[in-house]
Amino acid sequence: AQESRGLGDVYKRQLCMKPFKNYIATWFYRESHEEASYYPQAGGRGDSALLHSVYMQIQVPFFTTFRHYNPEAELLFFTNLEAGQLPPFLTELFQRTRTEVVTLPYRNRPPKGWYKAWMNQFYVYDIFKEMERRMQPGDTLLVCDADCLCRTPLHSLFQSIRTDGSTLYDLGCPQGFSINGTTLAQMEEFYTSCYGERPSSPMAYYGGEFIGLRADAVHGVNREFPVVWQFNFNLPADTARLHEEAHIFSVLAERLHLRYATANRYVKRLWTTPIYNNVSPGDEKLSVWHLPSEKKFGLYRLYRILERDKGILDEQRFWAKAGTYCGIPHIGWGKKACDFILTLKEKLKYHPTH
């Protein structure tokens, strides 16, 4: 049991022996009609033209900002699409930002009907498997959702991953709060049933939008993942189970003692909807903005600017516009008006009246 938890001291002894690589990766998996599930922030099914267009466009601000502030990092875009299926603007973006496109099949797909939404999210475990093959001891990996913007260099983040083995984003959810159909208390019950022992400390929910791992931690995740996967998908339908990739990762983090929630210093899930807004003064200074509700609004407007300019020409002006467009640190009337117009245009384009 102790061996299955250890991350390997041999990796730590080799940290000073070679230059390291810092990998930054995001991904897009296009679902077929048969397997499509719902993606509420993008407002469509995984096989819809709208969702495909939205996710292609947000790659532009993601890779432009992450490359601008991390010139030495290895950037990777994972997808099930072949190179010829990517729009020309993405092909040009990847050339400009020195991003490698990795075509990867979806091997860890959950059973059909497992959950109502986000069924492509387990694709991240195929990415971890591929990265284990690529990474050397001391290398680091940061997997981000594509609706993120990088605002500063991430040197200290990568050093934290290299020192601690991981850096994770703890959403600080209460024990009884239902997170996509499962509470932390139910996750503890799952852990106990799966491993035959209680968690060593209260379970935490680590957001899947920002996961930083050292090479040996990637290896540990890949080693333990099949255990949790098989147990989860063999549970009776009326039993509390893990619905999405962050549920599974939170269990794996406990098993491997990856309890470093240091990512909270760098990133925050910033909701900017009329119904829910959790942005606070000072959030604009975070190194990474995660903007799940801005895919079709602020990030789309940044896509238009960056497609025109082919990069960040003036940092101060760019981030002033990014804050205005995305509502960071506050939402102005101009953004409200633009969001309304964009919503209207979307309805006319994808849901025309007859």
C-alpha positions in Angstrom: 0.0 0.0 0.0 2.8 2.4 0.9 4.6 1.6 -2.4 1.4 2.4 -4.4 1.3 5.8 -2.8 4.9 6.9 -3.1 5.9 9.2 -5.8 9.5 7.9 -6.0 12.5 9.5 -4.3 14.6 8.6 -7.3 12.9 11.5 -9.1 13.9 14.0 -6.4 17.5 12.8 -6.4 17.7 13.5 -10.2 16.3 17.0 -10.1 19.7 18.7 -10.2 21.1 16.4 -12.9 19.6 17.8 -16.2 17.7 20.7 -17.7 14.0 20.3 -17.3 11.0 20.9 -19.6 7.9 22.7 -18.5 4.8 21.5 -20.5 1.6 23.6 -20.8 -1.3 21.7 -22.4 -4.9 22.2 -23.3 -7.2 20.1 -25.4 -10.4 19.8 -27.4 -12.3 16.6 -28.1 -15.0 16.8 -30.6 -17.9 14.4 -29.8 -19.8 12.5 -32.4 -23.6 12.7 -32.6 -23.9 9.3 -30.9 -21.8 10.3 -27.9 -22.6 14.0 -27.5 -23.4 15.4 -24.1 -24.3 18.9 -22.9 -21.8 21.8 -22.2 -23.8 24.5 -20.4 -21.2 27.3 -20.5 -20.9 27.0 -24.3 -24.6 26.5 -24.7 -24.6 23.4 -26.9 -24.1 19.7 -27.4 -20.7 18.3 -28.1 -21.5 17.7 -31.7 -22.9 21.1 -32.4 -21.3 23.6 -34.9 -21.7 26.3 -32.3 -19.7 24.5 -29.6 -17.0 23.5 -32.1 -16.7 27.1 -33.3 -16.5 28.5 -29.7 -13.8 26.0 -28.6 -11.7 26.6 -31.8 -11.8 30.4 -31.2 -10.8 30.4 -27.5 -7.6 28.6 -28.4 -6.3 31.8 -29.8 -6.3 33.9 -26.5 -5.2 30.8 -24.6 -2.0 30.0 -26.6 -1.2 33.6 -27.4 -1.1 34.6 -23.7 0.5 31.5 -22.4 3.3 31.7 -25.1 3.8 35.4 -24.6 4.6 35.0 -20.9 6.3 31.6 -21.1 8.6 31.7 -24.1 10.6 28.6 -23.1 7.6 26.3 -22.3 6.6 23.4 -24.4 3.0 24.1 -25.6 0.8 21.2 -26.6 -2.7 21.0 -28.0 -4.4 17.6 -27.7 -7.4 16.7 -29.9 -9.1 13.9 -31.8 -9.2 16.0 -34.9 -6.6 15.5 -37.6 -4.5 18.4 -38.7 -6.5 18.8 -41.9 -9.7 19.3 -39.9 -8.4 22.3 -38.0 -9.5 25.7 -39.3 -6.7 27.7 -41.0 -6.5 30.3 -38.3 -5.6 27.6 -35.8 -3.0 26.1 -38.0 -1.4 29.6 -38.3 -1.7 30.2 -34.5 0.1 26.9 -33.7 2.9 27.8 -36.1 3.2 31.3 -34.6 3.2 30.1 -31.0 5.3 27.0 -31.6 2.5 24.7 -30.4 2.6 21.0 -31.1 -0.7 19.5 -32.1 -1.1 15.9 -30.8 -3.8 13.8 -32.3 -5.0 11.4 -29.6 -7.9 9.0 -29.5 -10.3 8.9 -26.6 -9.7 5.6 -24.8 -11.1 6.4 -21.4 -14.6 7.3 -22.5 -17.3 6.6 -19.8 -20.3 4.4 -20.6 -23.0 6.1 -22.7 -25.5 7.9 -20.4 -23.2 8.0 -17.4 -23.9 11.6 -16.8 -25.8 14.4 -18.6 -22.9 16.7 -19.3 -19.1 17.1 -19.9 -18.6 13.5 -21.0 -15.4 14.4 -23.0 -13.7 15.5 -19.7 -12.1 12.1 -19.0 -10.0 12.7 -22.1 -7.5 14.3 -19.7 -6.5 10.8 -18.5 -5.5 9.9 -22.0 -3.4 13.0 -22.0 -1.7 12.0 -18.8 -0.9 8.6 -20.3 0.7 10.2 -23.3 2.6 12.7 -21.2 4.1 9.9 -19.1 5.8 8.6 -22.3 7.2 12.1 -23.0 8.3 13.4 -19.6 11.6 12.9 -18.0 12.3 13.1 -14.2 12.0 16.7 -13.1 9.8 17.8 -16.0 6.6 19.5 -15.1 3.1 19.5 -16.7 0.4 22.1 -16.4 -3.0 21.1 -17.9 -5.4 24.0 -18.3 -8.9 24.4 -19.6 -8.8 26.5 -22.8 -11.0 29.2 -21.3 -8.0 30.5 -19.4 -5.8 33.5 -19.9 -2.2 33.7 -18.7 -1.3 37.2 -17.4 2.2 36.7 -16.0 5.2 34.4 -16.3 4.8 31.1 -14.5 8.4 30.5 -13.3 7.4 30.2 -9.6 4.5 28.0 -10.4 6.7 25.4 -12.2 9.2 25.6 -9.4 6.5 24.9 -6.9 5.4 21.8 -9.0 9.0 20.7 -9.2 9.6 21.0 -5.4 6.2 19.7 -4.1 5.3 17.2 -6.9 2.0 19.0 -7.7 0.1 22.2 -7.6 -3.7 21.9 -7.5 -6.7 24.2 -7.3 -8.9 23.6 -4.3 -12.4 25.1 -4.8 -13.0 25.0 -1.0 -16.4 23.3 -1.3 -18.4 22.5 1.9 -18.8 18.8 2.8 -22.5 18.6 2.0 -22.4 20.7 -1.2 -23.4 18.7 -4.3 -20.6 19.1 -6.9 -22.1 17.9 -10.2 -24.2 15.3 -8.4 -21.7 14.1 -5.8 -20.7 15.6 -2.4 -17.3 15.4 -0.7 -18.9 13.2 2.0 -19.9 10.8 -0.7 -16.5 10.9 -2.2 -15.0 9.9 1.1 -17.5 7.0 1.2 -16.3 6.1 -2.3 -12.7 6.2 -1.3 -13.3 4.0 1.7 -15.2 1.4 -0.3 -12.6 1.5 -3.1 -9.4 1.2 -1.0 -10.7 -0.4 2.2 -9.6 2.5 4.5 -10.6 6.0 5.3 -8.9 9.0 3.7 -5.9 10.3 5.7 -7.5 13.8 5.8 -10.9 15.3 4.7 -11.4 15.1 1.0 -10.9 18.2 -1.1 -12.4 18.9 -4.5 -9.6 19.9 -7.0 -10.8 21.7 -10.1 -9.9 20.0 -13.3 -9.3 23.3 -15.1 -5.8 23.7 -13.6 -3.7 20.7 -12.7 0.1 20.9 -12.2 2.1 17.7 -11.9 5.7 16.6 -11.8 6.7 13.6 -14.0 6.6 11.1 -11.1 3.1 12.4 -10.1 1.9 11.8 -13.6 3.2 8.3 -13.4 1.4 7.9 -10.0 -1.9 9.1 -11.4 -1.6 6.7 -14.4 -0.8 3.8 -12.0 -3.8 4.4 -9.7 -6.3 5.6 -12.3 -7.4 2.1 -13.5 -8.2 1.1 -9.9 -10.6 4.0 -9.4 -11.9 3.8 -12.9 -12.9 0.1 -12.7 -14.4 0.5 -9.2 -16.4 3.5 -10.3 -17.9 2.0 -13.4 -18.9 -1.2 -11.7 -21.0 0.4 -9.0 -24.7 -0.1 -8.9 -26.7 2.8 -10.5 -28.2 3.8 -7.1 -24.8 4.2 -5.4 -22.9 7.5 -5.0 -20.3 7.6 -7.7 -17.9 9.9 -9.5 -19.5 11.7 -12.4 -16.6 13.7 -13.9 -12.9 13.9 -14.2 -12.3 16.2 -11.2 -14.2 13.8 -8.9 -11.8 11.1 -10.0 -8.7 13.3 -9.8 -9.7 14.4 -6.2 -9.8 10.7 -5.1 -6.4 10.1 -6.9 -4.9 13.2 -5.2 -5.8 11.8 -1.8 -4.5 8.4 -2.6 -1.1 9.8 -3.9 -0.9 12.5 -1.1 -1.0 15.3 -3.7 -2.3 17.8 -1.3 -0.6 20.9 -2.4 -3.4 23.5 -3.1 -0.8 26.1 -4.1 -2.5 26.8 -7.4 -5.0 29.0 -5.5 -2.3 31.6 -5.4 -2.2 31.7 -9.2 -5.7 31.0 -10.5 -9.4 31.4 -9.7 -12.6 30.2 -11.4 -14.0 33.6 -12.2 -17.8 33.6 -12.8 -19.1 36.7 -14.5 -22.7 36.0 -15.3 -25.7 38.2 -14.4 -26.9 35.4 -12.1 -23.6 34.7 -10.3 -20.5 36.9 -10.0 -17.7 35.9 -7.6 -15.0 38.4 -8.8 -13.4 40.4 -6.1 -11.0 43.4 -6.2 -7.5 42.1 -6.7 -8.5 39.1 -8.8 -7.3 41.0 -11.9 -3.7 40.5 -10.5 -3.9 36.7 -10.6 -1.5 35.0 -12.9 -4.2 33.0 -14.7 -7.8 34.0 -15.2 -10.2 31.1 -15.6 -13.3 32.5 -17.4 -15.9 29.7 -17.9 -18.8 32.1 -18.6 -16.8 34.2 -21.1 -16.3 31.7 -23.9 -18.8 33.3 -26.2 -18.3 36.9 -24.9 -15.1 38.3 -23.6 -12.9 35.6 -25.0 -14.5 35.8 -28.4 -13.8 39.6 -28.5 -10.1 38.9 -27.5 -10.0 36.2 -30.3 -11.0 38.9 -32.8 -8.3 41.3 -31.6 -5.5 38.7 -31.5 -6.5 37.4 -34.9 -6.0 40.9 -36.2 -2.8 41.8 -34.3 -1.3 38.3 -34.4 -0.1 38.7 -30.8 0.0 41.1 -27.8 1.4 44.3 -29.1 1.0 46.4 -26.0 0.6 44.6 -22.7 -1.0 47.4 -20.8 -3.6 48.1 -23.5 -4.3 44.4 -24.0 -5.1 43.7 -20.4 -7.2 46.8 -20.0 -9.3 45.5 -22.9 -9.3 42.0 -21.5 -10.6 43.3 -18.1 -13.3 45.3 -19.8 -14.4 42.6 -22.1 -14.4 39.8 -19.5 -15.7 41.8 -16.5 -12.5 41.6 -14.4 -12.6 43.1 -11.8 -16.1 44.5 -12.5 -18.7 44.4 -15.3 -19.5 47.7 -16.9 -22.5 48.7 -19.0 -20.5 48.5 -22.2 -19.8 44.8 -21.6 -23.5 44.2 -20.8 -24.5 45.8 -24.1 -21.9 43.9 -26.1 -22.8 40.6 -24.5 -26.5 41.2 -25.3 -25.6 41.9 -29.0 -23.4 38.8 -29.2 -26.2 36.7 -27.8 -28.6 38.1 -30.3 -26.3 37.4 -33.2 -25.8 33.8 -32.0 -29.5 33.2 -31.9 -29.9 34.5 -35.5 -27.0 32.4 -36.8 -27.5 29.1 -35.1 -31.3 29.3 -34.2 -32.8 31.2 -37.1 -36.6 31.8 -37.1 -38.7 30.5 -40.0 
